[in-house]
Amino acid sequence: MNKIVWLASFPKSGNTWTRVFLMNLFMNPSQPLSINEIHEMSPQDSGYDWYKLIDNRPRDRWTLAEVARLRHKVHAEIARHAPDLIFVKTHSPLSSWEGVPTFNMKVTAGAVYIVRNPLDVVASYANHSGLDIDPMIAIMNKANYLAPGSESLVPHPIGSWSQNVETWTAKPHPGIHVMRYEDMVTRPEKTFGGLVQFLQLPKDRKRLLKALKFSSFEQLSSQESKEGFKEGTKKAERFFRGGKTGGWRNELTTAQAQAIVNANRTQMERFGYVPDGL
């Protein structure tokens, strides 16, 4: 049976960057792949088009419990369309929703989880969602948060930042590889090289460096400027917004940063994200 490798993260944590890197690594093109081809090679598990293949009723007739039960069928359908392994983007926690496990383990080969400092996530996520910082902090701190869906996505669980991170990372598992966004930025060769090793791919430094170059922030931003990005939203001017770390110091007030730390301290401490004084 064909299998899925989940590319999991809280939103705006480097998931799309990782997908672009992997597609350029596997395809090994002579020119960077278009960012608008990525969703075809690495789909999202909440994509509405997959769900309507399983249940073609008008979507406004689906209950949340029905969407939760459809997830496993959608995962199996995605796997069935893959030639072998397929990398699938998800923002859902490794838990349950409406009494149903969020992931179909029968078609799961493993997972890569990307974690990013929530102090940096919040401004990026707010921009992506067309919200101010304070409402986004409330969403990120909200237990069992459910993304309502959109024209292209069905409703799906996300949870709070801490819930999302904890479900994937609290118990080390040989089938789950964890990467920090900050290491992806500051030590890309070592960090993405570790991902290559986890996937048991041949060691090829030249190919690794080319994939990194073809998936650099400068490359992604340039493509978005020229072509737009299908996975962007109408609420945000740009999807690839900054690609840096530590920008929160210029975007959050002390009170806003404290509110995030207060709600997420335990998980933030695990990954070295609590600033001095907070």
Contacts in CASP RR format, 6 or more apart in sequence:
PFRMAT RR
TARGET T0000
AUTHOR 0000-0000-0000
METHOD contacts of the structure
MODEL  1
MNKIVWLASFPKSGNTWTRVFLMNLFMNPSQPLSINEIHEMSPQDSGYDW
YKLIDNRPRDRWTLAEVARLRHKVHAEIARHAPDLIFVKTHSPLSSWEGV
PTFNMKVTAGAVYIVRNPLDVVASYANHSGLDIDPMIAIMNKANYLAPGS
ESLVPHPIGSWSQNVETWTAKPHPGIHVMRYEDMVTRPEKTFGGLVQFLQ
LPKDRKRLLKALKFSSFEQLSSQESKEGFKEGTKKAERFFRGGKTGGWRN
ELTTAQAQAIVNANRTQMERFGYVPDGL
1 79 0 8 1.000
1 106 0 8 1.000
1 107 0 8 1.000
2 79 0 8 1.000
2 80 0 8 1.000
2 82 0 8 1.000
2 83 0 8 1.000
2 84 0 8 1.000
2 85 0 8 1.000
2 86 0 8 1.000
2 107 0 8 1.000
3 79 0 8 1.000
3 82 0 8 1.000
3 84 0 8 1.000
3 85 0 8 1.000
3 86 0 8 1.000
3 107 0 8 1.000
3 108 0 8 1.000
3 109 0 8 1.000
3 110 0 8 1.000
4 75 0 8 1.000
4 78 0 8 1.000
4 79 0 8 1.000
4 82 0 8 1.000
4 85 0 8 1.000
4 86 0 8 1.000
4 87 0 8 1.000
4 88 0 8 1.000
4 107 0 8 1.000
4 108 0 8 1.000
4 109 0 8 1.000
4 110 0 8 1.000
5 85 0 8 1.000
5 86 0 8 1.000
5 87 0 8 1.000
5 88 0 8 1.000
5 109 0 8 1.000
5 110 0 8 1.000
5 111 0 8 1.000
5 112 0 8 1.000
5 199 0 8 1.000
6 45 0 8 1.000
6 87 0 8 1.000
6 88 0 8 1.000
6 90 0 8 1.000
6 103 0 8 1.000
6 108 0 8 1.000
6 110 0 8 1.000
6 111 0 8 1.000
6 112 0 8 1.000
7 15 0 8 1.000
7 18 0 8 1.000
7 19 0 8 1.000
7 22 0 8 1.000
7 42 0 8 1.000
7 87 0 8 1.000
7 88 0 8 1.000
7 89 0 8 1.000
7 90 0 8 1.000
7 111 0 8 1.000
7 112 0 8 1.000
7 114 0 8 1.000
8 15 0 8 1.000
8 90 0 8 1.000
8 91 0 8 1.000
8 92 0 8 1.000
8 94 0 8 1.000
8 111 0 8 1.000
8 112 0 8 1.000
8 113 0 8 1.000
8 114 0 8 1.000
8 168 0 8 1.000
9 15 0 8 1.000
9 91 0 8 1.000
9 113 0 8 1.000
9 114 0 8 1.000
9 115 0 8 1.000
9 116 0 8 1.000
9 164 0 8 1.000
10 91 0 8 1.000
10 115 0 8 1.000
10 116 0 8 1.000
10 118 0 8 1.000
10 121 0 8 1.000
10 140 0 8 1.000
10 158 0 8 1.000
10 161 0 8 1.000
10 164 0 8 1.000
10 165 0 8 1.000
11 91 0 8 1.000
11 121 0 8 1.000
11 125 0 8 1.000
11 128 0 8 1.000
11 158 0 8 1.000
12 116 0 8 1.000
12 121 0 8 1.000
12 124 0 8 1.000
12 125 0 8 1.000
12 128 0 8 1.000
13 114 0 8 1.000
13 115 0 8 1.000
13 116 0 8 1.000
13 121 0 8 1.000
13 181 0 8 1.000
14 114 0 8 1.000
14 116 0 8 1.000
14 181 0 8 1.000
14 184 0 8 1.000
15 89 0 8 1.000
15 91 0 8 1.000
15 114 0 8 1.000
16 38 0 8 1.000
16 89 0 8 1.000
16 231 0 8 1.000
16 239 0 8 1.000
17 184 0 8 1.000
17 215 0 8 1.000
17 217 0 8 1.000
17 220 0 8 1.000
18 112 0 8 1.000
18 114 0 8 1.000
18 179 0 8 1.000
18 184 0 8 1.000
18 195 0 8 1.000
19 38 0 8 1.000
19 42 0 8 1.000
19 87 0 8 1.000
19 89 0 8 1.000
20 33 0 8 1.000
20 35 0 8 1.000
20 38 0 8 1.000
20 214 0 8 1.000
20 215 0 8 1.000
20 220 0 8 1.000
21 192 0 8 1.000
21 211 0 8 1.000
21 212 0 8 1.000
21 215 0 8 1.000
22 42 0 8 1.000
22 87 0 8 1.000
22 195 0 8 1.000
22 211 0 8 1.000
23 33 0 8 1.000
23 37 0 8 1.000
23 38 0 8 1.000
23 41 0 8 1.000
23 42 0 8 1.000
24 32 0 8 1.000
24 33 0 8 1.000
24 210 0 8 1.000
24 211 0 8 1.000
24 214 0 8 1.000
24 215 0 8 1.000
25 196 0 8 1.000
25 201 0 8 1.000
25 207 0 8 1.000
25 208 0 8 1.000
25 211 0 8 1.000
27 33 0 8 1.000
27 41 0 8 1.000
28 207 0 8 1.000
28 210 0 8 1.000
28 211 0 8 1.000
29 214 0 8 1.000
31 214 0 8 1.000
32 213 0 8 1.000
32 214 0 8 1.000
32 215 0 8 1.000
32 219 0 8 1.000
32 223 0 8 1.000
33 214 0 8 1.000
34 223 0 8 1.000
34 227 0 8 1.000
35 220 0 8 1.000
35 223 0 8 1.000
35 224 0 8 1.000
35 227 0 8 1.000
35 229 0 8 1.000
36 227 0 8 1.000
36 228 0 8 1.000
36 229 0 8 1.000
36 230 0 8 1.000
38 231 0 8 1.000
39 230 0 8 1.000
39 231 0 8 1.000
41 87 0 8 1.000
42 86 0 8 1.000
42 87 0 8 1.000
42 88 0 8 1.000
42 89 0 8 1.000
43 50 0 8 1.000
43 78 0 8 1.000
43 86 0 8 1.000
43 88 0 8 1.000
43 89 0 8 1.000
44 88 0 8 1.000
44 89 0 8 1.000
44 90 0 8 1.000
44 153 0 8 1.000
44 231 0 8 1.000
45 71 0 8 1.000
45 74 0 8 1.000
45 75 0 8 1.000
45 78 0 8 1.000
45 88 0 8 1.000
45 89 0 8 1.000
45 90 0 8 1.000
45 92 0 8 1.000
45 156 0 8 1.000
46 90 0 8 1.000
46 91 0 8 1.000
46 92 0 8 1.000
46 147 0 8 1.000
46 149 0 8 1.000
46 153 0 8 1.000
46 154 0 8 1.000
46 155 0 8 1.000
46 156 0 8 1.000
47 152 0 8 1.000
47 153 0 8 1.000
47 154 0 8 1.000
48 59 0 8 1.000
48 151 0 8 1.000
48 152 0 8 1.000
48 153 0 8 1.000
48 154 0 8 1.000
49 152 0 8 1.000
50 74 0 8 1.000
50 77 0 8 1.000
50 78 0 8 1.000
51 59 0 8 1.000
51 62 0 8 1.000
51 67 0 8 1.000
51 70 0 8 1.000
51 74 0 8 1.000
51 154 0 8 1.000
52 59 0 8 1.000
53 74 0 8 1.000
53 77 0 8 1.000
54 70 0 8 1.000
54 73 0 8 1.000
54 74 0 8 1.000
54 77 0 8 1.000
55 62 0 8 1.000
55 66 0 8 1.000
55 70 0 8 1.000
59 154 0 8 1.000
62 70 0 8 1.000
62 154 0 8 1.000
64 98 0 8 1.000
64 146 0 8 1.000
64 155 0 8 1.000
65 98 0 8 1.000
67 98 0 8 1.000
67 154 0 8 1.000
67 155 0 8 1.000
67 156 0 8 1.000
68 97 0 8 1.000
68 98 0 8 1.000
68 99 0 8 1.000
68 100 0 8 1.000
69 98 0 8 1.000
69 100 0 8 1.000
71 97 0 8 1.000
71 100 0 8 1.000
71 102 0 8 1.000
71 103 0 8 1.000
71 104 0 8 1.000
72 100 0 8 1.000
72 101 0 8 1.000
72 104 0 8 1.000
72 106 0 8 1.000
75 88 0 8 1.000
75 103 0 8 1.000
75 104 0 8 1.000
75 107 0 8 1.000
75 108 0 8 1.000
76 104 0 8 1.000
76 106 0 8 1.000
76 107 0 8 1.000
78 86 0 8 1.000
78 88 0 8 1.000
78 107 0 8 1.000
79 86 0 8 1.000
79 107 0 8 1.000
85 109 0 8 1.000
90 103 0 8 1.000
91 147 0 8 1.000
91 156 0 8 1.000
91 158 0 8 1.000
91 164 0 8 1.000
92 102 0 8 1.000
92 103 0 8 1.000
92 156 0 8 1.000
92 157 0 8 1.000
92 158 0 8 1.000
93 102 0 8 1.000
93 157 0 8 1.000
93 158 0 8 1.000
93 159 0 8 1.000
93 163 0 8 1.000
93 164 0 8 1.000
93 167 0 8 1.000
93 168 0 8 1.000
94 102 0 8 1.000
94 103 0 8 1.000
94 111 0 8 1.000
94 167 0 8 1.000
94 168 0 8 1.000
95 101 0 8 1.000
95 102 0 8 1.000
95 157 0 8 1.000
95 163 0 8 1.000
95 167 0 8 1.000
96 102 0 8 1.000
97 156 0 8 1.000
97 157 0 8 1.000
102 157 0 8 1.000
110 175 0 8 1.000
110 176 0 8 1.000
111 168 0 8 1.000
111 175 0 8 1.000
111 176 0 8 1.000
111 177 0 8 1.000
112 176 0 8 1.000
112 177 0 8 1.000
112 178 0 8 1.000
112 179 0 8 1.000
112 195 0 8 1.000
112 198 0 8 1.000
113 168 0 8 1.000
113 169 0 8 1.000
113 176 0 8 1.000
113 177 0 8 1.000
113 178 0 8 1.000
113 179 0 8 1.000
114 178 0 8 1.000
114 179 0 8 1.000
114 180 0 8 1.000
114 181 0 8 1.000
114 184 0 8 1.000
115 165 0 8 1.000
115 169 0 8 1.000
115 178 0 8 1.000
115 179 0 8 1.000
115 180 0 8 1.000
115 181 0 8 1.000
115 271 0 8 1.000
116 180 0 8 1.000
116 181 0 8 1.000
116 182 0 8 1.000
117 181 0 8 1.000
117 182 0 8 1.000
117 245 0 8 1.000
117 246 0 8 1.000
117 248 0 8 1.000
117 268 0 8 1.000
117 271 0 8 1.000
117 273 0 8 1.000
118 140 0 8 1.000
118 161 0 8 1.000
118 260 0 8 1.000
118 264 0 8 1.000
118 268 0 8 1.000
118 273 0 8 1.000
119 246 0 8 1.000
119 248 0 8 1.000
119 252 0 8 1.000
119 257 0 8 1.000
119 260 0 8 1.000
119 261 0 8 1.000
119 273 0 8 1.000
119 275 0 8 1.000
120 181 0 8 1.000
120 245 0 8 1.000
120 246 0 8 1.000
120 247 0 8 1.000
120 248 0 8 1.000
121 140 0 8 1.000
121 161 0 8 1.000
122 133 0 8 1.000
122 136 0 8 1.000
122 137 0 8 1.000
122 140 0 8 1.000
122 248 0 8 1.000
122 252 0 8 1.000
122 256 0 8 1.000
122 260 0 8 1.000
123 133 0 8 1.000
123 247 0 8 1.000
123 248 0 8 1.000
123 251 0 8 1.000
123 252 0 8 1.000
124 241 0 8 1.000
124 242 0 8 1.000
125 136 0 8 1.000
125 139 0 8 1.000
125 140 0 8 1.000
126 132 0 8 1.000
126 133 0 8 1.000
126 135 0 8 1.000
126 136 0 8 1.000
127 236 0 8 1.000
127 237 0 8 1.000
127 238 0 8 1.000
127 241 0 8 1.000
128 232 0 8 1.000
128 233 0 8 1.000
128 235 0 8 1.000
128 236 0 8 1.000
128 239 0 8 1.000
128 241 0 8 1.000
129 136 0 8 1.000
129 233 0 8 1.000
129 235 0 8 1.000
129 236 0 8 1.000
130 233 0 8 1.000
130 235 0 8 1.000
130 236 0 8 1.000
131 139 0 8 1.000
133 251 0 8 1.000
133 252 0 8 1.000
133 256 0 8 1.000
134 256 0 8 1.000
137 256 0 8 1.000
137 259 0 8 1.000
137 260 0 8 1.000
139 145 0 8 1.000
140 160 0 8 1.000
140 161 0 8 1.000
140 260 0 8 1.000
140 263 0 8 1.000
140 264 0 8 1.000
141 160 0 8 1.000
141 161 0 8 1.000
141 259 0 8 1.000
141 260 0 8 1.000
141 263 0 8 1.000
141 264 0 8 1.000
142 159 0 8 1.000
142 160 0 8 1.000
143 159 0 8 1.000
143 160 0 8 1.000
143 163 0 8 1.000
144 157 0 8 1.000
144 159 0 8 1.000
144 160 0 8 1.000
144 163 0 8 1.000
145 157 0 8 1.000
145 158 0 8 1.000
145 159 0 8 1.000
145 160 0 8 1.000
146 155 0 8 1.000
146 156 0 8 1.000
146 157 0 8 1.000
146 158 0 8 1.000
146 159 0 8 1.000
147 153 0 8 1.000
147 155 0 8 1.000
147 156 0 8 1.000
147 157 0 8 1.000
147 158 0 8 1.000
148 155 0 8 1.000
149 155 0 8 1.000
149 156 0 8 1.000
150 233 0 8 1.000
158 164 0 8 1.000
160 263 0 8 1.000
160 264 0 8 1.000
161 260 0 8 1.000
161 264 0 8 1.000
161 267 0 8 1.000
162 263 0 8 1.000
162 264 0 8 1.000
162 266 0 8 1.000
162 267 0 8 1.000
165 267 0 8 1.000
165 271 0 8 1.000
166 267 0 8 1.000
168 176 0 8 1.000
168 178 0 8 1.000
169 176 0 8 1.000
169 178 0 8 1.000
169 270 0 8 1.000
177 194 0 8 1.000
177 195 0 8 1.000
177 198 0 8 1.000
179 191 0 8 1.000
179 195 0 8 1.000
180 191 0 8 1.000
180 271 0 8 1.000
181 245 0 8 1.000
182 245 0 8 1.000
183 190 0 8 1.000
183 191 0 8 1.000
184 191 0 8 1.000
184 192 0 8 1.000
185 243 0 8 1.000
185 244 0 8 1.000
185 245 0 8 1.000
186 245 0 8 1.000
188 212 0 8 1.000
189 205 0 8 1.000
189 208 0 8 1.000
189 209 0 8 1.000
189 212 0 8 1.000
192 208 0 8 1.000
192 211 0 8 1.000
192 212 0 8 1.000
193 208 0 8 1.000
196 203 0 8 1.000
196 208 0 8 1.000
197 203 0 8 1.000
213 219 0 8 1.000
217 240 0 8 1.000
217 242 0 8 1.000
217 243 0 8 1.000
220 240 0 8 1.000
221 238 0 8 1.000
221 240 0 8 1.000
221 242 0 8 1.000
223 229 0 8 1.000
224 238 0 8 1.000
224 239 0 8 1.000
224 240 0 8 1.000
229 239 0 8 1.000
229 240 0 8 1.000
231 239 0 8 1.000
232 239 0 8 1.000
233 239 0 8 1.000
248 257 0 8 1.000
252 260 0 8 1.000
257 275 0 8 1.000
257 278 0 8 1.000
258 278 0 8 1.000
261 268 0 8 1.000
261 274 0 8 1.000
261 275 0 8 1.000
261 278 0 8 1.000
265 274 0 8 1.000
268 274 0 8 1.000
END
